[in-house]
Amino acid sequence: MPKAYWITCYREVKDPDKLAAYAKLAGPATAPFGARYLCRGTAQKAYEHGQLDRIVITEFDSIEKAIAAHDSPAYQEAVRVLGDGAVRDVRIIEGLE
């Protein structure tokens, strides 16, 4: 079964304190679904129409687990805490292998 990747691109961080509060909740909320953070931080280089903003790539064992993690009550509480603290683009995609 192919892995799944949850890719979050931060277009703007409006409130670093809200982002920090979100981060404290998001990791423990996704851990039961097997989340593995592969990278997180500000892009070092961007090409074409890319942005040098924060990005997080999280690996899951399956699309089903990634979606379940996102839709879980614990993760949705983390999103609620983040509120308007950031403008993000969140995508879940299946891996090739």
Gaussian input, Z-matrix of N, CA and C with variables (Angstrom, degrees):
# hf/3-21g

backbone

0 1
 N
 C     1     B1
 C     2     B2     1     A1
 N     3     B3     2     A2     1     D1
 C     4     B4     3     A3     2     D2
 C     5     B5     4     A4     3     D3
 N     6     B6     5     A5     4     D4
 C     7     B7     6     A6     5     D5
 C     8     B8     7     A7     6     D6
 N     9     B9     8     A8     7     D7
 C    10    B10     9     A9     8     D8
 C    11    B11    10    A10     9     D9
 N    12    B12    11    A11    10    D10
 C    13    B13    12    A12    11    D11
 C    14    B14    13    A13    12    D12
 N    15    B15    14    A14    13    D13
 C    16    B16    15    A15    14    D14
 C    17    B17    16    A16    15    D15
 N    18    B18    17    A17    16    D16
 C    19    B19    18    A18    17    D17
 C    20    B20    19    A19    18    D18
 N    21    B21    20    A20    19    D19
 C    22    B22    21    A21    20    D20
 C    23    B23    22    A22    21    D21
 N    24    B24    23    A23    22    D22
 C    25    B25    24    A24    23    D23
 C    26    B26    25    A25    24    D24
 N    27    B27    26    A26    25    D25
 C    28    B28    27    A27    26    D26
 C    29    B29    28    A28    27    D27
 N    30    B30    29    A29    28    D28
 C    31    B31    30    A30    29    D29
 C    32    B32    31    A31    30    D30
 N    33    B33    32    A32    31    D31
 C    34    B34    33    A33    32    D32
 C    35    B35    34    A34    33    D33
 N    36    B36    35    A35    34    D34
 C    37    B37    36    A36    35    D35
 C    38    B38    37    A37    36    D36
 N    39    B39    38    A38    37    D37
 C    40    B40    39    A39    38    D38
 C    41    B41    40    A40    39    D39
 N    42    B42    41    A41    40    D40
 C    43    B43    42    A42    41    D41
 C    44    B44    43    A43    42    D42
 N    45    B45    44    A44    43    D43
 C    46    B46    45    A45    44    D44
 C    47    B47    46    A46    45    D45
 N    48    B48    47    A47    46    D46
 C    49    B49    48    A48    47    D47
 C    50    B50    49    A49    48    D48
 N    51    B51    50    A50    49    D49
 C    52    B52    51    A51    50    D50
 C    53    B53    52    A52    51    D51
 N    54    B54    53    A53    52    D52
 C    55    B55    54    A54    53    D53
 C    56    B56    55    A55    54    D54
 N    57    B57    56    A56    55    D55
 C    58    B58    57    A57    56    D56
 C    59    B59    58    A58    57    D57
 N    60    B60    59    A59    58    D58
 C    61    B61    60    A60    59    D59
 C    62    B62    61    A61    60    D60
 N    63    B63    62    A62    61    D61
 C    64    B64    63    A63    62    D62
 C    65    B65    64    A64    63    D63
 N    66    B66    65    A65    64    D64
 C    67    B67    66    A66    65    D65
 C    68    B68    67    A67    66    D66
 N    69    B69    68    A68    67    D67
 C    70    B70    69    A69    68    D68
 C    71    B71    70    A70    69    D69
 N    72    B72    71    A71    70    D70
 C    73    B73    72    A72    71    D71
 C    74    B74    73    A73    72    D72
 N    75    B75    74    A74    73    D73
 C    76    B76    75    A75    74    D74
 C    77    B77    76    A76    75    D75
 N    78    B78    77    A77    76    D76
 C    79    B79    78    A78    77    D77
 C    80    B80    79    A79    78    D78
 N    81    B81    80    A80    79    D79
 C    82    B82    81    A81    80    D80
 C    83    B83    82    A82    81    D81
 N    84    B84    83    A83    82    D82
 C    85    B85    84    A84    83    D83
 C    86    B86    85    A85    84    D84
 N    87    B87    86    A86    85    D85
 C    88    B88    87    A87    86    D86
 C    89    B89    88    A88    87    D87
 N    90    B90    89    A89    88    D88
 C    91    B91    90    A90    89    D89
 C    92    B92    91    A91    90    D90
 N    93    B93    92    A92    91    D91
 C    94    B94    93    A93    92    D92
 C    95    B95    94    A94    93    D93
 N    96    B96    95    A95    94    D94
 C    97    B97    96    A96    95    D95
 C    98    B98    97    A97    96    D96
 N    99    B99    98    A98    97    D97
 C   100   B100    99    A99    98    D98
 C   101   B101   100   A100    99    D99
 N   102   B102   101   A101   100   D100
 C   103   B103   102   A102   101   D101
 C   104   B104   103   A103   102   D102
 N   105   B105   104   A104   103   D103
 C   106   B106   105   A105   104   D104
 C   107   B107   106   A106   105   D105
 N   108   B108   107   A107   106   D106
 C   109   B109   108   A108   107   D107
 C   110   B110   109   A109   108   D108
 N   111   B111   110   A110   109   D109
 C   112   B112   111   A111   110   D110
 C   113   B113   112   A112   111   D111
 N   114   B114   113   A113   112   D112
 C   115   B115   114   A114   113   D113
 C   116   B116   115   A115   114   D114
 N   117   B117   116   A116   115   D115
 C   118   B118   117   A117   116   D116
 C   119   B119   118   A118   117   D117
 N   120   B120   119   A119   118   D118
 C   121   B121   120   A120   119   D119
 C   122   B122   121   A121   120   D120
 N   123   B123   122   A122   121   D121
 C   124   B124   123   A123   122   D122
 C   125   B125   124   A124   123   D123
 N   126   B126   125   A125   124   D124
 C   127   B127   126   A126   125   D125
 C   128   B128   127   A127   126   D126
 N   129   B129   128   A128   127   D127
 C   130   B130   129   A129   128   D128
 C   131   B131   130   A130   129   D129
 N   132   B132   131   A131   130   D130
 C   133   B133   132   A132   131   D131
 C   134   B134   133   A133   132   D132
 N   135   B135   134   A134   133   D133
 C   136   B136   135   A135   134   D134
 C   137   B137   136   A136   135   D135
 N   138   B138   137   A137   136   D136
 C   139   B139   138   A138   137   D137
 C   140   B140   139   A139   138   D138
 N   141   B141   140   A140   139   D139
 C   142   B142   141   A141   140   D140
 C   143   B143   142   A142   141   D141
 N   144   B144   143   A143   142   D142
 C   145   B145   144   A144   143   D143
 C   146   B146   145   A145   144   D144
 N   147   B147   146   A146   145   D145
 C   148   B148   147   A147   146   D146
 C   149   B149   148   A148   147   D147
 N   150   B150   149   A149   148   D148
 C   151   B151   150   A150   149   D149
 C   152   B152   151   A151   150   D150
 N   153   B153   152   A152   151   D151
 C   154   B154   153   A153   152   D152
 C   155   B155   154   A154   153   D153
 N   156   B156   155   A155   154   D154
 C   157   B157   156   A156   155   D155
 C   158   B158   157   A157   156   D156
 N   159   B159   158   A158   157   D157
 C   160   B160   159   A159   158   D158
 C   161   B161   160   A160   159   D159
 N   162   B162   161   A161   160   D160
 C   163   B163   162   A162   161   D161
 C   164   B164   163   A163   162   D162
 N   165   B165   164   A164   163   D163
 C   166   B166   165   A165   164   D164
 C   167   B167   166   A166   165   D165
 N   168   B168   167   A167   166   D166
 C   169   B169   168   A168   167   D167
 C   170   B170   169   A169   168   D168
 N   171   B171   170   A170   169   D169
 C   172   B172   171   A171   170   D170
 C   173   B173   172   A172   171   D171
 N   174   B174   173   A173   172   D172
 C   175   B175   174   A174   173   D173
 C   176   B176   175   A175   174   D174
 N   177   B177   176   A176   175   D175
 C   178   B178   177   A177   176   D176
 C   179   B179   178   A178   177   D177
 N   180   B180   179   A179   178   D178
 C   181   B181   180   A180   179   D179
 C   182   B182   181   A181   180   D180
 N   183   B183   182   A182   181   D181
 C   184   B184   183   A183   182   D182
 C   185   B185   184   A184   183   D183
 N   186   B186   185   A185   184   D184
 C   187   B187   186   A186   185   D185
 C   188   B188   187   A187   186   D186
 N   189   B189   188   A188   187   D187
 C   190   B190   189   A189   188   D188
 C   191   B191   190   A190   189   D189
 N   192   B192   191   A191   190   D190
 C   193   B193   192   A192   191   D191
 C   194   B194   193   A193   192   D192
 N   195   B195   194   A194   193   D193
 C   196   B196   195   A195   194   D194
 C   197   B197   196   A196   195   D195
 N   198   B198   197   A197   196   D196
 C   199   B199   198   A198   197   D197
 C   200   B200   199   A199   198   D198
 N   201   B201   200   A200   199   D199
 C   202   B202   201   A201   200   D200
 C   203   B203   202   A202   201   D201
 N   204   B204   203   A203   202   D202
 C   205   B205   204   A204   203   D203
 C   206   B206   205   A205   204   D204
 N   207   B207   206   A206   205   D205
 C   208   B208   207   A207   206   D206
 C   209   B209   208   A208   207   D207
 N   210   B210   209   A209   208   D208
 C   211   B211   210   A210   209   D209
 C   212   B212   211   A211   210   D210
 N   213   B213   212   A212   211   D211
 C   214   B214   213   A213   212   D212
 C   215   B215   214   A214   213   D213
 N   216   B216   215   A215   214   D214
 C   217   B217   216   A216   215   D215
 C   218   B218   217   A217   216   D216
 N   219   B219   218   A218   217   D217
 C   220   B220   219   A219   218   D218
 C   221   B221   220   A220   219   D219
 N   222   B222   221   A221   220   D220
 C   223   B223   222   A222   221   D221
 C   224   B224   223   A223   222   D222
 N   225   B225   224   A224   223   D223
 C   226   B226   225   A225   224   D224
 C   227   B227   226   A226   225   D225
 N   228   B228   227   A227   226   D226
 C   229   B229   228   A228   227   D227
 C   230   B230   229   A229   228   D228
 N   231   B231   230   A230   229   D229
 C   232   B232   231   A231   230   D230
 C   233   B233   232   A232   231   D231
 N   234   B234   233   A233   232   D232
 C   235   B235   234   A234   233   D233
 C   236   B236   235   A235   234   D234
 N   237   B237   236   A236   235   D235
 C   238   B238   237   A237   236   D236
 C   239   B239   238   A238   237   D237
 N   240   B240   239   A239   238   D238
 C   241   B241   240   A240   239   D239
 C   242   B242   241   A241   240   D240
 N   243   B243   242   A242   241   D241
 C   244   B244   243   A243   242   D242
 C   245   B245   244   A244   243   D243
 N   246   B246   245   A245   244   D244
 C   247   B247   246   A246   245   D245
 C   248   B248   247   A247   246   D246
 N   249   B249   248   A248   247   D247
 C   250   B250   249   A249   248   D248
 C   251   B251   250   A250   249   D249
 N   252   B252   251   A251   250   D250
 C   253   B253   252   A252   251   D251
 C   254   B254   253   A253   252   D252
 N   255   B255   254   A254   253   D253
 C   256   B256   255   A255   254   D254
 C   257   B257   256   A256   255   D255
 N   258   B258   257   A257   256   D256
 C   259   B259   258   A258   257   D257
 C   260   B260   259   A259   258   D258
 N   261   B261   260   A260   259   D259
 C   262   B262   261   A261   260   D260
 C   263   B263   262   A262   261   D261
 N   264   B264   263   A263   262   D262
 C   265   B265   264   A264   263   D263
 C   266   B266   265   A265   264   D264
 N   267   B267   266   A266   265   D265
 C   268   B268   267   A267   266   D266
 C   269   B269   268   A268   267   D267
 N   270   B270   269   A269   268   D268
 C   271   B271   270   A270   269   D269
 C   272   B272   271   A271   270   D270
 N   273   B273   272   A272   271   D271
 C   274   B274   273   A273   272   D272
 C   275   B275   274   A274   273   D273
 N   276   B276   275   A275   274   D274
 C   277   B277   276   A276   275   D275
 C   278   B278   277   A277   276   D276
 N   279   B279   278   A278   277   D277
 C   280   B280   279   A279   278   D278
 C   281   B281   280   A280   279   D279
 N   282   B282   281   A281   280   D280
 C   283   B283   282   A282   281   D281
 C   284   B284   283   A283   282   D282
 N   285   B285   284   A284   283   D283
 C   286   B286   285   A285   284   D284
 C   287   B287   286   A286   285   D285
 N   288   B288   287   A287   286   D286
 C   289   B289   288   A288   287   D287
 C   290   B290   289   A289   288   D288

   B1=1.4500
   B2=1.5338
   B3=1.3234
   B4=1.4681
   B5=1.5268
   B6=1.2880
   B7=1.4671
   B8=1.5265
   B9=1.3185
   B10=1.4613
   B11=1.5209
   B12=1.3066
   B13=1.4563
   B14=1.5258
   B15=1.3060
   B16=1.4487
   B17=1.5261
   B18=1.3037
   B19=1.4598
   B20=1.5183
   B21=1.3056
   B22=1.4675
   B23=1.5190
   B24=1.3278
   B25=1.4593
   B26=1.5213
   B27=1.2935
   B28=1.4622
   B29=1.5182
   B30=1.3040
   B31=1.4613
   B32=1.5247
   B33=1.3467
   B34=1.4645
   B35=1.5233
   B36=1.3177
   B37=1.4609
   B38=1.5209
   B39=1.3125
   B40=1.4667
   B41=1.5183
   B42=1.3321
   B43=1.4619
   B44=1.5279
   B45=1.3456
   B46=1.4656
   B47=1.5350
   B48=1.3307
   B49=1.4652
   B50=1.5275
   B51=1.3274
   B52=1.4624
   B53=1.5265
   B54=1.3232
   B55=1.4637
   B56=1.5234
   B57=1.3201
   B58=1.4696
   B59=1.5267
   B60=1.3199
   B61=1.4720
   B62=1.5250
   B63=1.3180
   B64=1.4733
   B65=1.5312
   B66=1.3254
   B67=1.4656
   B68=1.5246
   B69=1.3326
   B70=1.4680
   B71=1.5253
   B72=1.3172
   B73=1.4635
   B74=1.5283
   B75=1.3377
   B76=1.4672
   B77=1.5323
   B78=1.3134
   B79=1.4720
   B80=1.5205
   B81=1.3275
   B82=1.4654
   B83=1.5386
   B84=1.3267
   B85=1.4693
   B86=1.5242
   B87=1.3283
   B88=1.4641
   B89=1.5315
   B90=1.3243
   B91=1.4676
   B92=1.5384
   B93=1.3310
   B94=1.4712
   B95=1.5322
   B96=1.3254
   B97=1.4576
   B98=1.5306
   B99=1.3348
   B100=1.4621
   B101=1.5196
   B102=1.3220
   B103=1.4651
   B104=1.5246
   B105=1.3346
   B106=1.4676
   B107=1.5204
   B108=1.3148
   B109=1.4655
   B110=1.5197
   B111=1.3279
   B112=1.4654
   B113=1.5159
   B114=1.3208
   B115=1.4686
   B116=1.5142
   B117=1.3181
   B118=1.4580
   B119=1.5178
   B120=1.2930
   B121=1.4496
   B122=1.5159
   B123=1.3128
   B124=1.4585
   B125=1.5257
   B126=1.3177
   B127=1.4614
   B128=1.5312
   B129=1.3097
   B130=1.4594
   B131=1.5237
   B132=1.3259
   B133=1.4569
   B134=1.5181
   B135=1.3137
   B136=1.4679
   B137=1.5206
   B138=1.3198
   B139=1.4552
   B140=1.5191
   B141=1.3259
   B142=1.4525
   B143=1.5274
   B144=1.3213
   B145=1.4654
   B146=1.5214
   B147=1.3252
   B148=1.4590
   B149=1.5146
   B150=1.3138
   B151=1.4583
   B152=1.5221
   B153=1.3081
   B154=1.4676
   B155=1.5259
   B156=1.3116
   B157=1.4527
   B158=1.5204
   B159=1.3106
   B160=1.4650
   B161=1.5274
   B162=1.3194
   B163=1.4635
   B164=1.5213
   B165=1.3319
   B166=1.4634
   B167=1.5258
   B168=1.3319
   B169=1.4599
   B170=1.5261
   B171=1.3346
   B172=1.4588
   B173=1.5229
   B174=1.3308
   B175=1.4556
   B176=1.5286
   B177=1.3377
   B178=1.4616
   B179=1.5211
   B180=1.3129
   B181=1.4634
   B182=1.5244
   B183=1.3367
   B184=1.4621
   B185=1.5232
   B186=1.3324
   B187=1.4686
   B188=1.5260
   B189=1.3239
   B190=1.4646
   B191=1.5206
   B192=1.3406
   B193=1.4679
   B194=1.5268
   B195=1.3223
   B196=1.4689
   B197=1.5282
   B198=1.3266
   B199=1.4665
   B200=1.5249
   B201=1.3225
   B202=1.4682
   B203=1.5261
   B204=1.3320
   B205=1.4646
   B206=1.5199
   B207=1.3336
   B208=1.4657
   B209=1.5230
   B210=1.3135
   B211=1.4596
   B212=1.5276
   B213=1.3178
   B214=1.4681
   B215=1.5303
   B216=1.3260
   B217=1.4707
   B218=1.5327
   B219=1.3239
   B220=1.4703
   B221=1.5282
   B222=1.3378
   B223=1.4624
   B224=1.5255
   B225=1.3087
   B226=1.4652
   B227=1.5337
   B228=1.3280
   B229=1.4632
   B230=1.5291
   B231=1.3287
   B232=1.4675
   B233=1.5258
   B234=1.3320
   B235=1.4711
   B236=1.5204
   B237=1.3282
   B238=1.4640
   B239=1.5308
   B240=1.3397
   B241=1.4699
   B242=1.5309
   B243=1.3174
   B244=1.4659
   B245=1.5222
   B246=1.3161
   B247=1.4675
   B248=1.5093
   B249=1.3193
   B250=1.4646
   B251=1.5249
   B252=1.3332
   B253=1.4608
   B254=1.5180
   B255=1.3386
   B256=1.4662
   B257=1.5213
   B258=1.3297
   B259=1.4580
   B260=1.5207
   B261=1.3512
   B262=1.4559
   B263=1.5189
   B264=1.3067
   B265=1.4582
   B266=1.5236
   B267=1.3358
   B268=1.4585
   B269=1.5249
   B270=1.3331
   B271=1.4646
   B272=1.5119
   B273=1.3263
   B274=1.4601
   B275=1.5329
   B276=1.3313
   B277=1.4617
   B278=1.5256
   B279=1.3256
   B280=1.4561
   B281=1.5253
   B282=1.3357
   B283=1.4502
   B284=1.5162
   B285=1.3064
   B286=1.4580
   B287=1.5270
   B288=1.3112
   B289=1.4813
   B290=1.5023
   A1=108.70
   A2=118.30
   A3=120.74
   A4=112.28
   A5=115.44
   A6=121.60
   A7=108.09
   A8=115.16
   A9=121.50
   A10=108.38
   A11=115.51
   A12=121.47
   A13=109.44
   A14=114.19
   A15=122.72
   A16=104.14
   A17=116.19
   A18=121.60
   A19=109.03
   A20=115.76
   A21=121.39
   A22=108.91
   A23=115.72
   A24=122.08
   A25=107.86
   A26=116.25
   A27=121.40
   A28=108.47
   A29=116.91
   A30=121.97
   A31=110.64
   A32=114.99
   A33=119.94
   A34=108.52
   A35=116.67
   A36=121.76
   A37=106.17
   A38=115.27
   A39=121.15
   A40=111.93
   A41=117.03
   A42=121.17
   A43=108.98
   A44=117.32
   A45=120.59
   A46=113.35
   A47=117.57
   A48=119.78
   A49=110.98
   A50=117.44
   A51=120.55
   A52=110.46
   A53=116.97
   A54=120.34
   A55=110.26
   A56=117.63
   A57=121.13
   A58=110.82
   A59=117.37
   A60=121.03
   A61=110.47
   A62=116.53
   A63=122.15
   A64=109.93
   A65=116.93
   A66=121.78
   A67=111.56
   A68=117.75
   A69=120.95
   A70=111.58
   A71=116.64
   A72=121.02
   A73=112.83
   A74=117.38
   A75=121.28
   A76=112.89
   A77=117.48
   A78=120.08
   A79=112.40
   A80=117.89
   A81=118.88
   A82=113.22
   A83=117.50
   A84=120.79
   A85=111.95
   A86=117.74
   A87=120.82
   A88=112.84
   A89=117.59
   A90=121.59
   A91=113.20
   A92=119.89
   A93=119.01
   A94=113.80
   A95=116.73
   A96=121.58
   A97=111.47
   A98=116.52
   A99=121.40
   A100=114.65
   A101=118.08
   A102=120.89
   A103=111.37
   A104=115.69
   A105=122.46
   A106=106.93
   A107=115.56
   A108=120.04
   A109=108.31
   A110=116.77
   A111=121.78
   A112=111.34
   A113=116.83
   A114=120.20
   A115=109.24
   A116=114.70
   A117=121.08
   A118=107.74
   A119=114.78
   A120=120.24
   A121=110.13
   A122=115.63
   A123=121.69
   A124=109.28
   A125=115.44
   A126=120.30
   A127=109.83
   A128=115.99
   A129=121.23
   A130=112.02
   A131=116.04
   A132=121.67
   A133=107.56
   A134=116.98
   A135=121.72
   A136=108.72
   A137=115.61
   A138=121.59
   A139=110.01
   A140=115.07
   A141=123.61
   A142=109.42
   A143=119.69
   A144=120.65
   A145=112.03
   A146=117.66
   A147=122.13
   A148=112.55
   A149=114.39
   A150=121.54
   A151=109.33
   A152=115.99
   A153=121.27
   A154=109.59
   A155=115.76
   A156=121.52
   A157=109.87
   A158=115.36
   A159=122.05
   A160=110.01
   A161=115.63
   A162=122.13
   A163=108.34
   A164=115.54
   A165=121.85
   A166=107.38
   A167=116.41
   A168=121.41
   A169=107.19
   A170=114.73
   A171=122.15
   A172=108.46
   A173=116.34
   A174=121.71
   A175=110.04
   A176=114.99
   A177=122.42
   A178=107.90
   A179=117.02
   A180=120.90
   A181=112.89
   A182=117.91
   A183=120.49
   A184=110.30
   A185=114.95
   A186=121.21
   A187=109.65
   A188=116.14
   A189=120.47
   A190=111.58
   A191=117.06
   A192=119.80
   A193=111.23
   A194=117.32
   A195=120.38
   A196=110.88
   A197=115.84
   A198=119.82
   A199=110.21
   A200=116.90
   A201=120.02
   A202=111.18
   A203=116.99
   A204=120.38
   A205=110.54
   A206=115.86
   A207=119.90
   A208=111.73
   A209=116.79
   A210=121.31
   A211=113.61
   A212=117.18
   A213=120.59
   A214=111.19
   A215=116.64
   A216=119.82
   A217=112.72
   A218=117.50
   A219=119.82
   A220=111.11
   A221=117.01
   A222=118.05
   A223=111.01
   A224=117.30
   A225=119.52
   A226=111.50
   A227=117.03
   A228=120.26
   A229=109.68
   A230=116.93
   A231=120.15
   A232=110.48
   A233=117.01
   A234=121.50
   A235=110.19
   A236=116.45
   A237=120.21
   A238=110.80
   A239=116.13
   A240=121.33
   A241=110.30
   A242=117.14
   A243=120.46
   A244=110.49
   A245=116.37
   A246=121.25
   A247=112.19
   A248=115.89
   A249=121.81
   A250=112.41
   A251=116.47
   A252=120.70
   A253=114.52
   A254=117.09
   A255=120.75
   A256=109.83
   A257=114.67
   A258=122.01
   A259=105.24
   A260=116.34
   A261=120.36
   A262=111.37
   A263=114.39
   A264=123.84
   A265=104.79
   A266=117.51
   A267=122.23
   A268=108.51
   A269=116.39
   A270=121.62
   A271=109.41
   A272=115.87
   A273=121.53
   A274=106.22
   A275=114.90
   A276=120.21
   A277=109.46
   A278=115.79
   A279=120.79
   A280=109.76
   A281=115.68
   A282=121.10
   A283=111.57
   A284=116.62
   A285=121.95
   A286=112.35
   A287=117.10
   A288=120.70
   A289=109.82
   D1=130.40
   D2=-179.37
   D3=-66.55
   D4=147.51
   D5=173.83
   D6=-68.76
   D7=169.19
   D8=175.02
   D9=-127.88
   D10=150.87
   D11=-178.44
   D12=-127.24
   D13=132.12
   D14=179.19
   D15=-106.84
   D16=114.59
   D17=-175.30
   D18=-113.19
   D19=121.88
   D20=-179.55
   D21=-117.94
   D22=119.42
   D23=176.37
   D24=-107.51
   D25=122.45
   D26=178.29
   D27=-89.69
   D28=113.93
   D29=178.65
   D30=-77.69
   D31=-32.15
   D32=-179.01
   D33=-161.32
   D34=135.25
   D35=171.52
   D36=-104.33
   D37=111.92
   D38=-176.75
   D39=-90.33
   D40=-30.48
   D41=-175.91
   D42=-143.12
   D43=99.02
   D44=-178.50
   D45=-59.32
   D46=-29.71
   D47=179.28
   D48=-68.31
   D49=-40.43
   D50=176.67
   D51=-66.23
   D52=-37.81
   D53=177.63
   D54=-64.16
   D55=-41.14
   D56=178.55
   D57=-64.74
   D58=-40.52
   D59=178.14
   D60=-64.62
   D61=-40.79
   D62=176.39
   D63=-60.50
   D64=-47.93
   D65=-176.59
   D66=-60.12
   D67=-35.93
   D68=178.70
   D69=-64.24
   D70=-30.86
   D71=-178.83
   D72=-92.04
   D73=-34.79
   D74=-172.38
   D75=-64.76
   D76=-44.44
   D77=-179.49
   D78=-59.29
   D79=-54.48
   D80=178.10
   D81=-62.72
   D82=-29.31
   D83=-179.72
   D84=-70.62
   D85=-33.43
   D86=-177.61
   D87=-94.08
   D88=-16.43
   D89=-178.26
   D90=-55.77
   D91=-42.66
   D92=-179.57
   D93=-62.45
   D94=-15.49
   D95=179.70
   D96=-97.71
   D97=6.99
   D98=176.72
   D99=83.67
   D100=21.28
   D101=-179.03
   D102=-60.78
   D103=135.17
   D104=174.19
   D105=-129.21
   D106=115.98
   D107=-179.80
   D108=-77.59
   D109=115.20
   D110=-178.73
   D111=-85.63
   D112=-37.59
   D113=175.83
   D114=-160.97
   D115=152.01
   D116=174.80
   D117=-159.00
   D118=136.79
   D119=-179.60
   D120=150.97
   D121=-171.52
   D122=-179.98
   D123=-86.52
   D124=134.75
   D125=179.09
   D126=-57.00
   D127=139.94
   D128=179.36
   D129=-83.74
   D130=-27.23
   D131=-178.26
   D132=-155.64
   D133=142.68
   D134=177.45
   D135=-132.91
   D136=143.38
   D137=-179.53
   D138=-121.78
   D139=163.76
   D140=179.55
   D141=55.06
   D142=-114.94
   D143=-179.50
   D144=-101.81
   D145=18.44
   D146=-178.10
   D147=-66.32
   D148=161.14
   D149=179.94
   D150=-121.85
   D151=145.40
   D152=177.99
   D153=-90.33
   D154=58.02
   D155=-179.21
   D156=-112.38
   D157=175.44
   D158=178.98
   D159=-63.82
   D160=140.91
   D161=175.74
   D162=-140.63
   D163=144.84
   D164=177.27
   D165=-131.01
   D166=131.10
   D167=176.09
   D168=-121.09
   D169=122.13
   D170=-177.05
   D171=-120.81
   D172=133.99
   D173=-179.65
   D174=-102.15
   D175=141.52
   D176=174.66
   D177=-129.79
   D178=161.44
   D179=179.76
   D180=-72.80
   D181=-19.43
   D182=-179.09
   D183=-159.87
   D184=161.92
   D185=174.15
   D186=-58.84
   D187=-42.52
   D188=-177.64
   D189=-59.19
   D190=-42.81
   D191=179.67
   D192=-68.65
   D193=-38.28
   D194=178.89
   D195=-63.20
   D196=-45.12
   D197=-179.80
   D198=-67.73
   D199=-41.65
   D200=178.38
   D201=-61.50
   D202=-39.75
   D203=177.51
   D204=-61.65
   D205=-47.77
   D206=-179.42
   D207=-60.96
   D208=-41.33
   D209=-174.49
   D210=-86.05
   D211=-2.96
   D212=-177.36
   D213=-67.02
   D214=149.68
   D215=178.11
   D216=-57.69
   D217=-38.75
   D218=-178.33
   D219=-65.57
   D220=-42.75
   D221=179.17
   D222=-70.43
   D223=-37.62
   D224=178.18
   D225=-63.68
   D226=-28.60
   D227=173.72
   D228=-67.33
   D229=-40.32
   D230=176.61
   D231=-60.66
   D232=-42.30
   D233=178.44
   D234=-63.32
   D235=-39.57
   D236=178.41
   D237=-62.07
   D238=-41.51
   D239=179.14
   D240=-64.66
   D241=-39.13
   D242=177.31
   D243=-63.08
   D244=-41.92
   D245=177.04
   D246=51.23
   D247=-125.68
   D248=-179.50
   D249=-92.86
   D250=19.62
   D251=-177.68
   D252=-73.79
   D253=-13.88
   D254=179.77
   D255=-157.05
   D256=151.64
   D257=171.84
   D258=-105.82
   D259=119.92
   D260=-172.96
   D261=-130.93
   D262=159.18
   D263=173.09
   D264=-122.49
   D265=113.17
   D266=-177.04
   D267=-111.59
   D268=127.24
   D269=-179.92
   D270=-133.75
   D271=143.99
   D272=174.85
   D273=-120.41
   D274=129.54
   D275=-175.93
   D276=-137.70
   D277=144.96
   D278=177.86
   D279=-81.43
   D280=140.24
   D281=177.27
   D282=-73.27
   D283=168.19
   D284=-179.07
   D285=-80.25
   D286=-23.17
   D287=-178.59
   D288=-129.33

